[in-house]
Amino acid sequence: MSPSISFEFFPPKSLAASFRLWDTIEALRPCDPQFVSVTYGAGGTTRKLTHEAVETIGKHTGLNVAAHLTCVDATKAETLEIANRYADAGVKHIVALRGDPSGGAKTFTALEDGFASSIELIEALAKTGQFDITVGAYPDRHPEATSETADIDWLKRKVDAGATRAITQFFFKSETFLRFRDRCVAAGIDIPILPGILPIQTWKGARAFAERCGTAVPTDLAQAFETAERDGRTDLLATAVCTELCSNLLESDVDHLHFYTLNDPKLTREVVHALGLAPPVALEKVA
């Protein structure tokens, strides 16, 4: 069986962004993703937009859509009401996350009557019996992790709470994911763990994102992109780097790749085609 793929999008905040999202969906839909997911903004700021995007994508494309759901700035009742609305709309796949602190805060603080952690959210969703529950995982140490084993321990608790799949934070070296996968197996974690893949649209943006989420930045990769920027070859390098990363994972028995598209289809589509996971198609504007 051929490896499967999935894509992550973020909800649009303007008319122009809406056109960009739909251009991206139409460009990537021929790649036949197993599912697509739609994120919340930082601090849950796009909750309503996420809901609208999830329902619209599912209704008009037929794609299997997963909705991100977080614990940020909502009561337990409000959060479960959102989940119930997804279920009523036929959305049965939730990506359950704690979420980043709102308002630029350094640490997460739950509302007095809100979910205090992703574990509580997962348990509540699992009790409904309505959802396939995907969770986050961290091959590199999470900035808030208290020890080298904390991320594995926390993922095991998510599984015990009812998680059925995990998607990792992005990483730059295949060995990072493969070592993490081995540690998960040793800890008795038996759910599918999907590697999160970030095609590098800009090195500056990717590096800043990595620093915020604790992803290790290889010195040789940083130097390669600095040289490529001077020579005007960043797109070529980004495609080659991402394709090699994915190829190494597939050769190590990884059977699914989850791409963080950033609502830009070009690099993701090129990598998927280079890997032979979808036939080449023309990039066409839909608006």
N, C-alpha and C positions, 0 to 999 in steps of 0.2 A: 504494500500500500504506500502511495506517495505521501510525503510529509504534508501536513496541513498548515494553513496560515491564518492569521487574524490581524485586524487593524484597529488602532485606537484613533478616535477623532475627539476634538473638543467642540463645544457648542458655540455657534456664532453670536457675536454681540452687536452686529450691524448688518445692514443689507448687503454691503460689499462682502463681508465675511460669510454671509449665507451663500452667496454665489460661489465663493471659493470652496466652501465645504461641499456643495453639490458637485462642483467640478471634480473635486478630489474623489468623492464617492463614485461618480460615473467613470472616472479613470481607473479606479481600483476594483470596481465590481466584477469586471471580466476575469480577475484573478481568482474568483471563486473562494472567498474567505469562509472559513468555518463559522466565524462570527465577527461582528464588529462591536466596539464598545465606545461609549460617549462619557467623557469625564465631567466632574464638577470643577469649577474654578477654585482657586485658592480660597480657603475659608468658607467653602460652600456658596460662593457668590453667584454661581450660575445655576442654582437649583432649578428654577423655573425653566430656564433656557435648555438645560439638560433634558428635562422631561419632554419639552416640546420637540427637541431634536430626535430623541429616542422614538417617540411615537410616530413622527413624520417619516423617519428613515424606515422603520418597520412597515408602515402602511404603504409607502410609495415605491419601495425597492424590493421587498420580499426578503431582505437580508435578516439573518438572525442577530438581533441587537441585544447587547448587554448594557445595563444602566449602572453607572457608578452611584453609590450611595454612601454617605459619610455620617459621622456623629456630630459634625460641627454646627453649632448655633441652632439646634433644633431639639425639641423634647422627644422622648421616646414615642409618644403618641403621634407627633407630627411626622417623625421618620417612618413609622410603620404605616401611616396613612399614605405617604408617598409610595411605599412599597406596594400597598394594596391597589393603588391607582395603576401602577405598572402591571400588576397581575390582571386587573380588569381589562387593560389594553392588550393583553396577550404577551407581555414581556415577562419571561420566566427566568431570566438570567441576570443576577445582580453581582456587581463587583463591590464587595463590602470592605470599606476602608475606614480607619479612624478619621483621616483627613488632617490637613495642615492647620495649625492654629490660625484663627481669624484675626484680622486687624493688625497684622504684622507682629503678633506676640511671639515670644521665643518658645513658650511651652503651651501645650494644649490644656485647656480647662473646660470640662464639660458643664453644660447647664445643670442646675440642681436636679432637674427631672429629665436629664438627657442621658444618652448612653455614654458611659465613662471610657469605653475602649472598643476596639473592633471586635474583641471577644464577645462582649455583651450584645453587640449588634448582630453578629453571626448567629449566636444562640437564639436570639429572638426571631430572626429570619428563618432559621432551620425549624423552629417550632411550628411555623405556619405550614410547612410542608409544600410550599408553592414554588420554591426557587432552587435553581442551580446556583451555588454560591462560590464565586471566585474571590480570592484574597490576594494581598500583596506579599512579596517575599524579597529578601535582601541578600544577594550574593556577597556584596561588600557590606561592611558593618554599618548599620543604621546609626546616624548621628546621636540618637538617644539611647542606643544599646548600652547596657551596663557592663557587658562582658563579651568575650569572643563567642560564647555559646548562646548568648541571649536571643539572637535572631532565630536560631534553630529551635530553641525552646518555645519561643513565642509562636512560630509557625506550627509547631506540634500542637499547641493549645488551640490554635485556629482550626486545625483538622479535627481535634476532639470536639470542638464546638459545633462542627457541621460543615466546614469548608469542603468543597468537592474538587477544587482546582486552585492553583496558585500561579500568578504571573509575577516575574521578578522585575525589580528595578533594572534599568539598563546598565550595561558594563561594556568595557572596551576589549577585553581579552577572553577568548573562549575558555581558557583554563579557569578563570574566575567562576564561571557558571558550572563547569564540570566538577570542580572541587566542592562547590556548594551542593550540587546534586548528590554527590557521594556522601556528604555529611548528612543530608536529609535521609537517605536510605539507611544509613547506620543508626539514625535516631528513630527509625520505624515509621517515617513519613511516607505514605504510599499513594498519595494523590498525584495526578499529573502536575508537573512543575514546568511551566512554559517560560522560556527565556524571553525577556523583553528586549527588543532590538531598536536602537535609535539611529536611523540614518542621519549622518551629520550634515544638517543644512548649513550651519555656520560653526566654525570651530569655537569662536568666542561664546556663542550661545550654549553649545554643548558643554564647554568647560565650566561655565558659570553654573549650569544645571547640575553638573557632576559635583561641584564643590558644595552646593546646597544639600544634596542628598547623600553625600558620603561615598560616591563612586570614585575609585582610584583612577588617577589619570597617568597613563604610561608616559615616561619622558620621551621615548622615541616617537610616539604618536604625536605628541605636542610639537616636537621639532619638525616632523614631516609636514604637518599642517602649516606651520609657520613658513616653511620653504615653499609649499604649494601656493600659499596666499601671495607671496612675492612673485611667483611665476604665473599666476592666474590659472592654476590647475586644481582648485579645491574640489570642484564637482567630480572630476575624474578620480581624484584620490579618495573622496568620500565613498564613491561607488565601489572602488576596489577594496577599500578597508572593510566596508560592511559586507560585501559579497564574500570575502575571505573569512570573516568572522562567522557568518552563517554557514558557509561550506564546512568549516571545521566542526561546528556543532552537529550538522547533519551526518558527518562522517563518524561522529561519536554517539550515534543512535538517538539523537534528539529528533522527535517526530512532529514537532510543531514549533512555529516561529511567530511571535506576536510583535508587530511593528508599531512603534510610536510614530505616526505619520506627521504630526504637527500640522495637519490639514494641508499638506503639500504632497502631491502624489509622485512627483518626478523621481526622486531617488529611490523611494520604496518600490515603485513599479520597475525601475531598472534593475534593482537587486533581485526582485522576485523572478523577473525574466532571465537574468543571468544565471540564476540557480536552476532554471528549467522547471519552475513550479507553476508557470502559467504561460500560455501562448502569447507572442507579441501582438499588441493591438495598437491602433492609432489613438493618440491623445486628442480627444475632441472636446470642444467647449459645449456646455449645455445651455449657456446663456450668453 
